[in-house]
Amino acid sequence: MIREPKAGGAITNIIHSVTWDFGDLPTPKIPLCRLVPFCRVRQFQTSSIQTEALKKSFETQCYMEHASAFHVSPFDENGEPMFVKQEDKDKWDTLWRMESNVFDAEMLKEPAYKELANRMFSTWDGNHRVITWTKVSMSPEKTNRKAWHPRVRCVIIVPPVHVYKAIEVAMHNLNASLHATVQYDWIQYAERCRQVLSTPLNAYKAMIGDDVYEEFEKSHLKAPPNKVWYNENMTADAASYILSYAEVTAAKELQPDVEAEEEKRLGKALTTKQKKDMWDAKVKEVCATWQHVVFKYSTIVNPQLGPEFLETVRELHDQLAKIKKSK
């Protein structure tokens, strides 16, 4: 069931390569109650105005079929399979328990689906909707109304644990490209930097590919001490590349056209060195924004300040948001 991703591909290809394939059958919709918040990609924004808007929308319109699909996995953060437990059932209202039972019965009837029976699913993308909508569904006004106990469209992914970090980055970039329902704020940019900078470079090897990985491996050996971040082989340049990966891969797809235009302008073929110089300049341009973010938030996410520091900053951020909202 576990699927290895393709290295160095576009963001959509990476996610697609670890997506559960049901052959000619469609991916079944899953009861919302079977989705578990999995805030590995993004922390939940409790005080966000957009989160409130998400809540109001579901309260008044229930589930909309055209809503973005959730990205979920039947495995937890350690790669262990997740099953429905009695403690899960105890949290559900009567309608959720009925919907869960019907779902399992349907899954067991179809051989291609049977492994989905009795499984819970960690939510890689869509946590704000899972948390907000589940609360609404079990509110006194909605607990007995089937329209607020939906099955939702999902993309089921089954990545091996060793590529979780790469999938994490892919999900962030997917959020950015699709304009996530709940937009990033500065504290989440800081958290993104912390996640990448505090992770060994080899955790992203499956995503960026062997050639790029080896380049960064060589460059970190030459980097002065103040250019090395958090561990022995994650530099600011490498982190910026990883954080900008969606834009880099998009630029790579267009690079042959750019080279052709330049050759047409010059009236001659570009040398291998000229092509490399053009590409290096493009990567530098694409990564410039995230490199600025990396340097900007480096003090906030510095692990030498202790594990409580970022949480303290986050609490201050939430308190300021509440003050602004009350005015």
C-alpha atoms as a printed R data frame, in Angstrom:
    type eleno elety resid chain resno       x      y       z
1   ATOM     1    CA   MET     A     1   0.000  0.000   0.000
2   ATOM     2    CA   ILE     A     2   2.840  2.429   0.828
3   ATOM     3    CA   ARG     A     3   4.033  4.250  -2.300
4   ATOM     4    CA   GLU     A     4   7.459  5.779  -2.887
5   ATOM     5    CA   PRO     A     5   7.370  9.276  -4.454
6   ATOM     6    CA   LYS     A     6   9.176 10.296  -7.620
7   ATOM     7    CA   ALA     A     7  12.214 12.450  -6.888
8   ATOM     8    CA   GLY     A     8  12.593 15.945  -8.292
9   ATOM     9    CA   GLY     A     9   9.155 16.186  -9.919
10  ATOM    10    CA   ALA     A    10   6.545 18.916  -9.829
11  ATOM    11    CA   ILE     A    11   4.550 19.348  -6.624
12  ATOM    12    CA   THR     A    12   1.429 17.756  -8.100
13  ATOM    13    CA   ASN     A    13   3.511 14.787  -9.345
14  ATOM    14    CA   ILE     A    14   5.002 14.181  -5.900
15  ATOM    15    CA   ILE     A    15   1.577 14.073  -4.287
16  ATOM    16    CA   HIS     A    16   0.111 12.026  -7.135
17  ATOM    17    CA   SER     A    17   2.907  9.477  -6.901
18  ATOM    18    CA   VAL     A    18   1.984  8.656  -3.270
19  ATOM    19    CA   THR     A    19  -1.788  8.714  -3.866
20  ATOM    20    CA   TRP     A    20  -3.721  5.481  -3.278
21  ATOM    21    CA   ASP     A    21  -4.769  4.121  -6.666
22  ATOM    22    CA   PHE     A    22  -8.135  2.327  -6.777
23  ATOM    23    CA   GLY     A    23  -7.816  1.414 -10.443
24  ATOM    24    CA   ASP     A    24 -10.997  2.111 -12.404
25  ATOM    25    CA   LEU     A    25 -12.946  2.910  -9.234
26  ATOM    26    CA   PRO     A    26 -13.247  6.454  -7.842
27  ATOM    27    CA   THR     A    27 -11.829  7.347  -4.450
28  ATOM    28    CA   PRO     A    28 -14.750  6.965  -2.040
29  ATOM    29    CA   LYS     A    29 -15.965  9.906  -0.009
30  ATOM    30    CA   ILE     A    30 -15.184  9.531   3.694
31  ATOM    31    CA   PRO     A    31 -17.373 10.527   6.670
32  ATOM    32    CA   LEU     A    32 -16.025 13.761   8.136
33  ATOM    33    CA   CYS     A    33 -15.935 12.185  11.605
34  ATOM    34    CA   ARG     A    34 -13.270  9.702  10.432
35  ATOM    35    CA   LEU     A    35 -10.819 12.529   9.647
36  ATOM    36    CA   VAL     A    36  -8.376 13.332  12.444
37  ATOM    37    CA   PRO     A    37  -6.656 16.739  12.760
38  ATOM    38    CA   PHE     A    38  -3.000 16.320  11.848
39  ATOM    39    CA   CYS     A    39  -1.398 19.740  12.235
40  ATOM    40    CA   ARG     A    40   1.997 18.659  10.931
41  ATOM    41    CA   VAL     A    41   1.705 20.963   7.932
42  ATOM    42    CA   ARG     A    42   0.028 23.965   9.560
43  ATOM    43    CA   GLN     A    43  -0.929 24.900  13.119
44  ATOM    44    CA   PHE     A    44  -4.624 25.578  13.679
45  ATOM    45    CA   GLN     A    45  -5.456 29.297  13.781
46  ATOM    46    CA   THR     A    46  -8.002 29.546  16.572
47  ATOM    47    CA   SER     A    47  -8.416 33.319  16.361
48  ATOM    48    CA   SER     A    48  -8.383 33.696  12.590
49  ATOM    49    CA   ILE     A    49 -11.149 35.769  11.011
50  ATOM    50    CA   GLN     A    50 -11.057 33.321   8.094
51  ATOM    51    CA   THR     A    51 -11.611 30.412  10.492
52  ATOM    52    CA   GLU     A    52 -14.714 32.160  11.782
53  ATOM    53    CA   ALA     A    53 -15.890 32.674   8.200
54  ATOM    54    CA   LEU     A    54 -15.326 28.950   7.537
55  ATOM    55    CA   LYS     A    55 -17.506 28.115  10.548
56  ATOM    56    CA   LYS     A    56 -20.302 30.473   9.493
57  ATOM    57    CA   SER     A    57 -20.277 29.132   5.935
58  ATOM    58    CA   PHE     A    58 -20.698 25.515   7.097
59  ATOM    59    CA   GLU     A    59 -23.386 26.485   9.611
60  ATOM    60    CA   THR     A    60 -25.512 28.131   6.933
61  ATOM    61    CA   GLN     A    61 -24.722 26.074   3.807
62  ATOM    62    CA   CYS     A    62 -23.510 22.697   5.213
63  ATOM    63    CA   TYR     A    63 -21.096 20.753   2.946
64  ATOM    64    CA   MET     A    64 -20.629 22.074  -0.587
65  ATOM    65    CA   GLU     A    65 -19.725 19.393  -3.154
66  ATOM    66    CA   HIS     A    66 -17.408 21.750  -5.032
67  ATOM    67    CA   ALA     A    67 -15.271 22.393  -1.936
68  ATOM    68    CA   SER     A    68 -11.576 21.484  -2.215
69  ATOM    69    CA   ALA     A    69 -10.767 17.847  -1.519
70  ATOM    70    CA   PHE     A    70  -9.086 16.915   1.751
71  ATOM    71    CA   HIS     A    71  -5.686 15.207   1.579
72  ATOM    72    CA   VAL     A    72  -5.696 12.381   4.117
73  ATOM    73    CA   SER     A    73  -3.746  9.263   5.042
74  ATOM    74    CA   PRO     A    74  -4.747  6.088   6.936
75  ATOM    75    CA   PHE     A    75  -1.401  6.261   8.772
76  ATOM    76    CA   ASP     A    76  -0.271  8.364  11.726
77  ATOM    77    CA   GLU     A    77   2.859 10.503  12.093
78  ATOM    78    CA   ASN     A    78   4.947  7.388  12.836
79  ATOM    79    CA   GLY     A    79   3.648  5.514   9.793
80  ATOM    80    CA   GLU     A    80   1.427  3.255  11.894
81  ATOM    81    CA   PRO     A    81  -2.068  2.334  10.606
82  ATOM    82    CA   MET     A    82  -4.932  4.192  12.269
83  ATOM    83    CA   PHE     A    83  -8.098  2.350  13.277
84  ATOM    84    CA   VAL     A    84 -11.432  3.400  14.739
85  ATOM    85    CA   LYS     A    85 -11.302  3.060  18.524
86  ATOM    86    CA   GLN     A    86 -14.054  3.053  21.105
87  ATOM    87    CA   GLU     A    87 -12.860  6.455  22.324
88  ATOM    88    CA   ASP     A    88 -13.527  7.818  18.823
89  ATOM    89    CA   LYS     A    89 -17.062  6.425  18.801
90  ATOM    90    CA   ASP     A    90 -17.686  7.869  22.255
91  ATOM    91    CA   LYS     A    91 -17.013 11.369  20.884
92  ATOM    92    CA   TRP     A    92 -19.485 10.999  18.012
93  ATOM    93    CA   ASP     A    93 -23.200 11.708  18.121
94  ATOM    94    CA   THR     A    94 -25.771  9.149  16.933
95  ATOM    95    CA   LEU     A    95 -25.734 10.256  13.291
96  ATOM    96    CA   TRP     A    96 -21.952 10.051  13.078
97  ATOM    97    CA   ARG     A    97 -21.950  6.523  14.519
98  ATOM    98    CA   MET     A    98 -24.611  5.464  12.001
99  ATOM    99    CA   GLU     A    99 -22.761  7.069   9.066
100 ATOM   100    CA   SER     A   100 -19.482  5.424  10.138
101 ATOM   101    CA   ASN     A   101 -21.128  1.981  10.291
102 ATOM   102    CA   VAL     A   102 -22.746  2.367   6.871
103 ATOM   103    CA   PHE     A   103 -19.406  3.490   5.393
104 ATOM   104    CA   ASP     A   104 -17.621  0.408   6.762
105 ATOM   105    CA   ALA     A   105 -20.309 -1.925   5.408
106 ATOM   106    CA   GLU     A   106 -19.978 -0.372   1.948
107 ATOM   107    CA   MET     A   107 -16.179 -0.576   2.008
108 ATOM   108    CA   LEU     A   108 -16.235 -4.280   2.931
109 ATOM   109    CA   LYS     A   109 -18.488 -5.079  -0.040
110 ATOM   110    CA   GLU     A   110 -15.893 -3.877  -2.562
111 ATOM   111    CA   PRO     A   111 -12.485 -5.671  -2.551
112 ATOM   112    CA   ALA     A   112 -10.639 -2.521  -3.721
113 ATOM   113    CA   TYR     A   113 -12.028 -0.564  -0.772
114 ATOM   114    CA   LYS     A   114 -11.931 -3.137   2.030
115 ATOM   115    CA   GLU     A   115  -8.708 -1.794   3.579
116 ATOM   116    CA   LEU     A   116 -10.504  1.513   4.228
117 ATOM   117    CA   ALA     A   117 -12.996 -0.160   6.563
118 ATOM   118    CA   ASN     A   118 -12.561  0.652  10.247
119 ATOM   119    CA   ARG     A   119  -9.775  3.146   9.465
120 ATOM   120    CA   MET     A   120  -9.282  6.679  10.760
121 ATOM   121    CA   PHE     A   121  -7.469  9.182   8.532
122 ATOM   122    CA   SER     A   122  -4.889 11.813   9.462
123 ATOM   123    CA   THR     A   123  -5.581 15.092   7.651
124 ATOM   124    CA   TRP     A   124  -2.579 16.466   5.779
125 ATOM   125    CA   ASP     A   125  -4.553 19.255   4.129
126 ATOM   126    CA   GLY     A   126  -7.900 20.588   5.381
127 ATOM   127    CA   ASN     A   127  -7.390 20.667   9.150
128 ATOM   128    CA   HIS     A   128  -9.196 23.973   9.613
129 ATOM   129    CA   ARG     A   129 -12.274 22.519   7.925
130 ATOM   130    CA   VAL     A   130 -12.082 19.238   9.879
131 ATOM   131    CA   ILE     A   131 -11.845 20.953  13.269
132 ATOM   132    CA   THR     A   132 -14.364 23.704  12.532
133 ATOM   133    CA   TRP     A   133 -16.955 21.606  10.696
134 ATOM   134    CA   THR     A   134 -16.844 18.727  13.214
135 ATOM   135    CA   LYS     A   135 -17.615 21.131  16.061
136 ATOM   136    CA   VAL     A   136 -20.521 22.589  14.103
137 ATOM   137    CA   SER     A   137 -21.894 19.133  13.217
138 ATOM   138    CA   MET     A   138 -22.181 18.162  16.880
139 ATOM   139    CA   SER     A   139 -23.587 21.463  18.110
140 ATOM   140    CA   PRO     A   140 -27.107 21.252  19.662
141 ATOM   141    CA   GLU     A   141 -28.627 22.842  16.540
142 ATOM   142    CA   LYS     A   142 -27.062 20.354  14.073
143 ATOM   143    CA   THR     A   143 -26.508 17.090  15.953
144 ATOM   144    CA   ASN     A   144 -29.702 15.494  14.583
145 ATOM   145    CA   ARG     A   145 -29.470 16.875  11.040
146 ATOM   146    CA   LYS     A   146 -27.964 14.613   8.388
147 ATOM   147    CA   ALA     A   147 -26.955 17.466   6.050
148 ATOM   148    CA   TRP     A   148 -24.316 18.485   8.606
149 ATOM   149    CA   HIS     A   149 -22.912 14.940   8.855
150 ATOM   150    CA   PRO     A   150 -21.442 14.613   5.352
151 ATOM   151    CA   ARG     A   151 -19.025 12.358   3.584
152 ATOM   152    CA   VAL     A   152 -16.341 14.526   2.013
153 ATOM   153    CA   ARG     A   153 -14.176 14.300  -1.094
154 ATOM   154    CA   CYS     A   154 -10.655 13.119  -0.296
155 ATOM   155    CA   VAL     A   155  -7.321 12.390  -1.906
156 ATOM   156    CA   ILE     A   156  -5.873  9.461   0.041
157 ATOM   157    CA   ILE     A   157  -2.087  9.482   0.237
158 ATOM   158    CA   VAL     A   158   0.147  6.694   1.554
159 ATOM   159    CA   PRO     A   159   3.715  8.061   1.700
160 ATOM   160    CA   PRO     A   160   6.499  6.201   3.513
161 ATOM   161    CA   VAL     A   161   7.669  7.896   6.710
162 ATOM   162    CA   HIS     A   162  11.072  8.829   5.292
163 ATOM   163    CA   VAL     A   163   9.456 11.235   2.805
164 ATOM   164    CA   TYR     A   164   7.007 12.878   5.238
165 ATOM   165    CA   LYS     A   165   9.081 16.078   5.219
166 ATOM   166    CA   ALA     A   166   8.990 16.260   1.432
167 ATOM   167    CA   ILE     A   167   5.211 15.718   1.395
168 ATOM   168    CA   GLU     A   168   4.893 18.387   4.080
169 ATOM   169    CA   VAL     A   169   6.605 20.923   1.811
170 ATOM   170    CA   ALA     A   170   4.498 19.778  -1.154
171 ATOM   171    CA   MET     A   171   1.318 20.371   0.879
172 ATOM   172    CA   HIS     A   172   2.469 23.857   1.860
173 ATOM   173    CA   ASN     A   173   3.145 24.708  -1.758
174 ATOM   174    CA   LEU     A   174  -0.189 23.207  -2.813
175 ATOM   175    CA   ASN     A   175  -1.852 25.495  -0.260
176 ATOM   176    CA   ALA     A   176  -0.045 28.480  -1.744
177 ATOM   177    CA   SER     A   177  -0.914 27.593  -5.332
178 ATOM   178    CA   LEU     A   178  -4.598 26.992  -4.561
179 ATOM   179    CA   HIS     A   179  -4.969 29.950  -2.200
180 ATOM   180    CA   ALA     A   180  -5.777 28.114   1.031
181 ATOM   181    CA   THR     A   181  -9.109 28.818   2.710
182 ATOM   182    CA   VAL     A   182  -7.281 30.069   5.793
183 ATOM   183    CA   GLN     A   183  -4.356 32.197   4.672
184 ATOM   184    CA   TYR     A   184  -0.907 32.173   6.263
185 ATOM   185    CA   ASP     A   185  -0.018 34.790   8.836
186 ATOM   186    CA   TRP     A   186   3.480 35.763   9.984
187 ATOM   187    CA   ILE     A   187   3.570 33.250  12.850
188 ATOM   188    CA   GLN     A   188   2.930 30.420  10.385
189 ATOM   189    CA   TYR     A   189   5.707 31.651   8.112
190 ATOM   190    CA   ALA     A   190   7.973 31.539  11.175
191 ATOM   191    CA   GLU     A   191   6.796 28.013  11.936
192 ATOM   192    CA   ARG     A   192   7.489 26.947   8.336
193 ATOM   193    CA   CYS     A   193  11.032 28.256   8.615
194 ATOM   194    CA   ARG     A   194  11.530 26.415  11.900
195 ATOM   195    CA   GLN     A   195  10.277 23.127  10.436
196 ATOM   196    CA   VAL     A   196  12.641 23.252   7.474
197 ATOM   197    CA   LEU     A   197  15.686 24.751   9.162
198 ATOM   198    CA   SER     A   198  15.629 22.260  12.012
199 ATOM   199    CA   THR     A   199  15.432 19.235   9.685
200 ATOM   200    CA   PRO     A   200  18.476 17.501   8.130
201 ATOM   201    CA   LEU     A   201  18.767 18.153   4.408
202 ATOM   202    CA   ASN     A   202  18.602 14.445   3.541
203 ATOM   203    CA   ALA     A   203  14.946 14.368   4.680
204 ATOM   204    CA   TYR     A   204  14.152 16.333   1.496
205 ATOM   205    CA   LYS     A   205  16.328 14.278  -0.856
206 ATOM   206    CA   ALA     A   206  13.340 12.389  -2.299
207 ATOM   207    CA   MET     A   207  11.747 15.686  -3.240
208 ATOM   208    CA   ILE     A   208  14.618 17.761  -4.647
209 ATOM   209    CA   GLY     A   209  16.444 14.897  -6.377
210 ATOM   210    CA   ASP     A   210  20.009 13.560  -6.117
211 ATOM   211    CA   ASP     A   211  21.756 16.237  -8.219
212 ATOM   212    CA   VAL     A   212  20.405 19.216  -6.274
213 ATOM   213    CA   TYR     A   213  20.955 17.407  -2.984
214 ATOM   214    CA   GLU     A   214  24.607 16.760  -3.836
215 ATOM   215    CA   GLU     A   215  25.091 20.427  -4.791
216 ATOM   216    CA   PHE     A   216  23.821 21.573  -1.412
217 ATOM   217    CA   GLU     A   217  25.843 18.862   0.321
218 ATOM   218    CA   LYS     A   218  29.013 20.274  -1.285
219 ATOM   219    CA   SER     A   219  28.104 23.925  -0.712
220 ATOM   220    CA   HIS     A   220  27.464 23.510   3.010
221 ATOM   221    CA   LEU     A   221  31.048 22.320   3.478
222 ATOM   222    CA   LYS     A   222  32.248 25.655   2.098
223 ATOM   223    CA   ALA     A   223  29.737 27.757   4.038
224 ATOM   224    CA   PRO     A   224  31.098 29.983   6.824
225 ATOM   225    CA   PRO     A   225  29.776 29.170  10.326
226 ATOM   226    CA   ASN     A   226  27.233 32.010  10.281
227 ATOM   227    CA   LYS     A   227  25.652 30.550   7.112
228 ATOM   228    CA   VAL     A   228  24.870 27.148   8.655
229 ATOM   229    CA   TRP     A   229  21.476 26.813  10.294
230 ATOM   230    CA   TYR     A   230  20.536 24.457  13.145
231 ATOM   231    CA   ASN     A   231  22.287 21.351  11.903
232 ATOM   232    CA   GLU     A   232  25.405 20.492   9.969
233 ATOM   233    CA   ASN     A   233  23.970 20.442   6.451
234 ATOM   234    CA   MET     A   234  21.004 22.829   6.280
235 ATOM   235    CA   THR     A   235  22.047 26.274   5.027
236 ATOM   236    CA   ALA     A   236  19.936 29.347   4.338
237 ATOM   237    CA   ASP     A   237  20.263 28.709   0.589
238 ATOM   238    CA   ALA     A   238  19.094 25.108   0.904
239 ATOM   239    CA   ALA     A   239  16.152 26.103   3.113
240 ATOM   240    CA   SER     A   240  15.125 28.855   0.698
241 ATOM   241    CA   TYR     A   241  15.230 26.389  -2.214
242 ATOM   242    CA   ILE     A   242  13.049 23.880  -0.345
243 ATOM   243    CA   LEU     A   243  10.542 26.543   0.712
244 ATOM   244    CA   SER     A   244  10.408 27.853  -2.872
245 ATOM   245    CA   TYR     A   245  10.185 24.394  -4.418
246 ATOM   246    CA   ALA     A   246   6.836 24.868  -6.171
247 ATOM   247    CA   GLU     A   247   8.071 28.014  -7.911
248 ATOM   248    CA   VAL     A   248  11.418 26.393  -8.769
249 ATOM   249    CA   THR     A   249   9.794 23.372 -10.426
250 ATOM   250    CA   ALA     A   250   7.399 25.608 -12.355
251 ATOM   251    CA   ALA     A   251  10.370 27.677 -13.594
252 ATOM   252    CA   LYS     A   252  12.223 24.494 -14.569
253 ATOM   253    CA   GLU     A   253   9.363 23.452 -16.849
254 ATOM   254    CA   LEU     A   254   9.599 26.822 -18.637
255 ATOM   255    CA   GLN     A   255  13.402 26.920 -18.803
256 ATOM   256    CA   PRO     A   256  13.729 25.264 -22.296
257 ATOM   257    CA   ASP     A   257  11.487 27.982 -23.737
258 ATOM   258    CA   VAL     A   258  13.542 30.681 -22.022
259 ATOM   259    CA   GLU     A   259  16.760 29.215 -23.427
260 ATOM   260    CA   ALA     A   260  15.239 28.978 -26.918
261 ATOM   261    CA   GLU     A   261  14.238 32.648 -26.781
262 ATOM   262    CA   GLU     A   262  17.747 33.639 -25.687
263 ATOM   263    CA   GLU     A   263  19.337 31.583 -28.496
264 ATOM   264    CA   LYS     A   264  16.994 33.244 -30.981
265 ATOM   265    CA   ARG     A   265  18.005 36.667 -29.670
266 ATOM   266    CA   LEU     A   266  21.731 35.852 -29.852
267 ATOM   267    CA   GLY     A   267  21.491 34.018 -33.149
268 ATOM   268    CA   LYS     A   268  23.518 31.081 -31.842
269 ATOM   269    CA   ALA     A   269  23.288 28.109 -29.505
270 ATOM   270    CA   LEU     A   270  23.966 28.582 -25.801
271 ATOM   271    CA   THR     A   271  26.866 26.694 -24.261
272 ATOM   272    CA   THR     A   272  26.322 24.310 -21.375
273 ATOM   273    CA   LYS     A   273  27.890 26.873 -19.027
274 ATOM   274    CA   GLN     A   274  25.619 29.660 -20.269
275 ATOM   275    CA   LYS     A   275  22.557 27.484 -19.732
276 ATOM   276    CA   LYS     A   276  23.725 26.635 -16.210
277 ATOM   277    CA   ASP     A   277  24.413 30.300 -15.430
278 ATOM   278    CA   MET     A   278  20.935 31.254 -16.676
279 ATOM   279    CA   TRP     A   279  19.331 28.567 -14.539
280 ATOM   280    CA   ASP     A   280  21.356 29.467 -11.445
281 ATOM   281    CA   ALA     A   281  20.294 33.103 -11.846
282 ATOM   282    CA   LYS     A   282  16.648 32.052 -12.180
283 ATOM   283    CA   VAL     A   283  16.795 29.878  -9.059
284 ATOM   284    CA   LYS     A   284  18.367 32.775  -7.145
285 ATOM   285    CA   GLU     A   285  15.581 35.084  -8.329
286 ATOM   286    CA   VAL     A   286  12.818 32.608  -7.436
287 ATOM   287    CA   CYS     A   287  14.284 31.851  -4.005
288 ATOM   288    CA   ALA     A   288  14.910 35.512  -3.117
289 ATOM   289    CA   THR     A   289  11.548 36.014  -1.381
290 ATOM   290    CA   TRP     A   290  11.843 32.955   0.839
291 ATOM   291    CA   GLN     A   291  15.484 33.731   1.545
292 ATOM   292    CA   HIS     A   292  14.320 37.085   2.891
293 ATOM   293    CA   VAL     A   293  11.738 35.278   5.042
294 ATOM   294    CA   VAL     A   294  14.375 32.827   6.316
295 ATOM   295    CA   PHE     A   295  16.635 35.645   7.477
296 ATOM   296    CA   LYS     A   296  13.733 37.706   8.808
297 ATOM   297    CA   TYR     A   297  12.409 34.968  11.093
298 ATOM   298    CA   SER     A   298  15.728 33.364  12.022
299 ATOM   299    CA   THR     A   299  15.815 35.019  15.454
300 ATOM   300    CA   ILE     A   300  12.256 34.020  16.297
301 ATOM   301    CA   VAL     A   301  12.781 30.361  15.423
302 ATOM   302    CA   ASN     A   302  16.313 30.033  16.835
303 ATOM   303    CA   PRO     A   303  16.260 26.806  18.921
304 ATOM   304    CA   GLN     A   304  18.852 28.263  21.301
305 ATOM   305    CA   LEU     A   305  16.032 30.432  22.685
306 ATOM   306    CA   GLY     A   306  14.367 27.286  24.021
307 ATOM   307    CA   PRO     A   307  11.279 25.283  22.987
308 ATOM   308    CA   GLU     A   308   8.885 27.616  24.815
309 ATOM   309    CA   PHE     A   309   9.921 30.780  22.979
310 ATOM   310    CA   LEU     A   310   7.983 30.298  19.739
311 ATOM   311    CA   GLU     A   311   4.930 29.177  21.710
312 ATOM   312    CA   THR     A   312   5.145 32.375  23.778
313 ATOM   313    CA   VAL     A   313   5.343 34.450  20.594
314 ATOM   314    CA   ARG     A   314   2.346 32.555  19.200
315 ATOM   315    CA   GLU     A   315   0.310 33.268  22.351
316 ATOM   316    CA   LEU     A   316   1.145 36.969  22.095
317 ATOM   317    CA   HIS     A   317   0.101 36.880  18.450
318 ATOM   318    CA   ASP     A   318  -3.269 35.305  19.351
319 ATOM   319    CA   GLN     A   319  -3.846 37.842  22.122
320 ATOM   320    CA   LEU     A   320  -3.128 40.746  19.745
321 ATOM   321    CA   ALA     A   321  -5.545 39.262  17.198
322 ATOM   322    CA   LYS     A   322  -8.284 39.126  19.857
323 ATOM   323    CA   ILE     A   323  -7.623 42.736  20.876
324 ATOM   324    CA   LYS     A   324  -7.832 43.911  17.252
325 ATOM   325    CA   LYS     A   325 -11.036 41.920  16.736
326 ATOM   326    CA   SER     A   326 -12.661 43.463  19.820
327 ATOM   327    CA   LYS     A   327 -12.051 47.035  18.633
